[in-house]
Amino acid sequence: MTLRVLIADDQHLVRSGLKMVLQANDLNVVGEAGNGAIAVRLAQSLRPDVCLFDIRMPVMDGLEATRRIAGPGVEHPLAVVVVTPFDLDEYVFAAASGDALISPKTTARCWSALPAPRHR
């Protein structure tokens, strides 16, 4: 069974590059979107196995698009991988619920920003 993927990024060149890499690895790209609103509509109608969303997109960003298809209260949530070249903690905290792969540098910064645990 081939994994079905939806790609959402506002840059056509990035979408094309991702599509080439995914298809070269026997993944089926079932749709592409240039903004978050279109990505949500396509995700809801196509029901891909995985949505690959850029974090910054026009109309609706990748974080809001993710909340709409995988956030709390969504009856049948979809799997989403949020992609960004930006190394900003607020993006990591907003996007990383569930399993996440985060750069070691970002992970260390996020851990250091958390309050120290209280001992009983």
C-alpha positions as CSV (number, residue, x, y, z in Angstrom):
1,M,0.0,0.0,0.0
2,T,1.4,3.4,-1.0
3,L,1.3,6.3,1.4
4,R,-0.9,9.1,0.1
5,V,0.4,12.6,0.8
6,L,-1.0,16.2,0.5
7,I,1.6,18.9,0.1
8,A,0.8,22.5,1.1
9,D,3.4,25.3,0.5
10,D,2.9,28.8,-1.0
11,Q,6.1,28.4,-3.1
12,H,5.5,26.4,-6.2
13,L,9.2,25.5,-6.5
14,V,9.2,24.0,-3.0
15,R,6.0,22.0,-3.7
16,S,7.6,20.7,-6.9
17,G,10.8,19.7,-5.1
18,L,8.9,17.9,-2.3
19,K,6.8,16.1,-4.8
20,M,9.8,14.9,-6.7
21,V,11.5,13.6,-3.5
22,L,8.3,11.9,-2.3
23,Q,7.5,10.3,-5.6
24,A,11.1,9.1,-5.9
25,N,10.5,7.3,-2.7
26,D,7.3,5.6,-3.9
27,L,4.9,7.9,-2.1
28,N,1.7,9.1,-3.9
29,V,1.2,12.8,-3.9
30,V,-2.6,13.1,-4.1
31,G,-2.8,16.9,-4.0
32,E,-1.0,20.2,-3.7
33,A,-2.1,23.5,-2.2
34,G,-0.6,27.0,-2.3
35,N,-2.4,28.3,0.8
36,G,-3.8,26.9,4.0
37,A,-7.4,27.3,3.2
38,I,-7.1,25.2,0.0
39,A,-5.0,22.7,2.0
40,V,-7.8,22.3,4.5
41,R,-10.4,21.8,1.8
42,L,-8.2,19.2,0.0
43,A,-7.4,17.4,3.2
44,Q,-11.0,17.1,4.1
45,S,-12.0,15.8,0.6
46,L,-9.0,13.7,-0.3
47,R,-8.3,12.2,3.2
48,P,-4.6,11.6,2.6
49,D,-2.6,9.5,4.9
50,V,-0.3,12.4,5.7
51,C,-0.5,16.2,5.2
52,L,2.8,18.0,4.7
53,F,2.2,21.7,5.6
54,D,4.4,24.7,5.4
55,I,4.1,26.7,8.6
56,R,3.9,30.1,6.8
57,M,1.3,30.3,4.0
58,P,-1.1,33.0,2.8
59,V,-4.9,33.0,3.6
60,M,-4.4,30.5,6.5
61,D,-1.1,29.5,8.0
62,G,0.0,25.9,8.5
63,L,-0.7,26.0,12.2
64,E,-4.3,27.0,11.8
65,A,-4.7,24.6,8.9
66,T,-3.3,21.8,11.2
67,R,-5.8,22.8,14.0
68,R,-8.7,22.5,11.6
69,I,-7.9,19.0,10.4
70,A,-6.1,17.5,13.4
71,G,-6.7,19.8,16.4
72,P,-8.8,19.2,19.5
73,G,-12.4,18.3,18.7
74,V,-11.7,17.1,15.2
75,E,-13.8,14.0,14.8
76,H,-11.5,12.2,12.4
77,P,-8.1,13.9,12.6
78,L,-5.5,13.5,9.9
79,A,-1.7,13.1,10.4
80,V,0.2,16.3,9.8
81,V,3.9,17.0,9.4
82,V,4.6,20.8,9.8
83,V,7.6,21.9,7.9
84,T,9.5,25.2,8.4
85,P,12.9,26.6,7.7
86,F,12.3,29.0,10.6
87,D,14.0,28.1,13.9
88,L,11.6,29.9,16.1
89,D,10.4,28.5,19.5
90,E,6.9,29.8,19.1
91,Y,6.4,27.8,16.0
92,V,7.8,24.7,17.6
93,F,5.5,25.0,20.7
94,A,2.5,25.8,18.5
95,A,3.1,22.9,16.1
96,A,4.5,20.1,18.3
97,S,1.6,18.2,19.8
98,G,2.1,14.4,19.5
99,D,5.2,13.0,17.9
100,A,7.6,15.5,16.5
101,L,11.1,15.7,15.0
102,I,12.8,18.9,16.1
103,S,16.4,20.0,15.6
104,P,18.6,19.4,18.6
105,K,19.4,23.1,18.9
106,T,15.7,23.9,19.1
107,T,15.0,21.1,21.5
108,A,17.6,22.4,23.9
109,R,16.2,25.9,23.7
110,C,12.7,24.7,24.3
111,W,13.7,22.6,27.3
112,S,15.6,25.5,28.9
113,A,12.6,27.7,28.5
114,L,10.4,25.4,30.5
115,P,10.1,26.0,34.2
116,A,12.0,23.6,36.5
117,P,10.0,20.8,38.0
118,R,9.0,21.1,41.6
119,H,10.0,18.3,43.9
120,R,7.7,17.0,46.5
